[in-house]
């Protein structure tokens, strides 16, 4: 799991910071949480609905509710870990700020606490 965390953190544009959903680190782009670990063998990744549709069916990916922009990737195998990095890279690309605008940082302090309460996080 540490190696996978390092691979995701190394994606250009990604910032590692506390999650708004749970008491763990997450990976953020332009003030948006795009990846967090659901468990030692599952990673949640935020994609666009178009990106999710383009995935097709794969046994390594579980979709959430129809309207959700989050998917769950089984990272219990090297294949799953590689897929998670590929999808995290795609998620980064779609969440980067437009050229000429500096990326927003992840929320901290009171703003993070407020988001955690709203999302039912720790």
N, C-alpha and C positions, 0 to 999 in steps of 0.2 A: 504494500500500500504506500509506503514512503516513496518508493521509486515512481509510482504513478503520480503522486502529489507533486513531486519534483518536475516531472514531465509537463504537467498542466501549468505549474507556476512559471515554467520557462517559455511559454508561448508569449510572443511579443504582444504587449498591450494588456496582459493579464496582471492583476494585482491580488496578492493573497491578503485576506483580511477576515475578521470574524463574520460568520454567517448571520443573516437576519432570520433564519429558520431554525437554527439549532446552536448549541454551545460547542462549536467546532469552527475551524477555518473554512473559508469558502474562497472562490475565485471570482473576481469582479472585473468588468470592463465598463468604463464610462459610467460609473455609479450604479451599474446593474449587476446583481449576482447572477452568474451564468453557470456555475458548477459548485456542487457540494457533495460530500459523501453521505449517502443514506445509511450505509453500513460498510464494514470492511470489504464487502463483495459487490456493492452497488453504488453507482454514482448517478446523481440527478444532473441533467444538463438542460439548460434553457435554449431552445431553438425557436425559429419562427415556425408558424404553422406550415408554410410552404416547404421549409427544410424537413419538417417531420413527415409531411406527405411524401416527399421525395425519397425518404428512407426505404419505403416499401416494407416488406415483412422480413424481419430477422429475429431469430430466437434469442439474440443477445439484447434486444431492446424491448422494453415494455412501455407502452403508451399509458399516460394517465387519462383523465376524463377527456371527452371530445374537445372541449374548449381550452385545454391546458397547453401551455407552451413549454412544458417540462416533459422529458422522457427519463426513463431509468435504464441504465446500461449495466448489464452483468459484467463485472470486471474480475471474476474469479479465475479467468484464463488469460493467457498472453494475448489471444485474439480479441477478447473483450476489452482489455486494457488499451490495446492499439486502437480499437474502434472508439473508445472514450476520448483518447487524445485527438483523433481525427475530428470527432464531433465537437469537442471543446474548441478546436481550432476554427471550425465553421462558426460556432457560436460567437467566438471572439470577433471574427470578420464582420458579422452582421450587427454587432453591438458597438463597434468602434465609432468614435465621433467623426463627423464629416471633416474633410481636410480644412485646416485652418483653425479648428476649435480644439482647445485643450480638453482632454478627457476629465470628466468629473471624478473625484475620488470616491471610494466607498464611504458609506455613512459611519460615523463614530459617535460615541457619547450618547447624548439624549436622543438624537435622531435614530441611532441604531436600536436603542431600547424601545423607542416608539414603534419601529418597524417590527421588532420581535413580538411585542404585545399584539400588534395588529395581525401578524401571521401565526400567532400561537407558538412562537419559538421559545427556547429556554431563556 
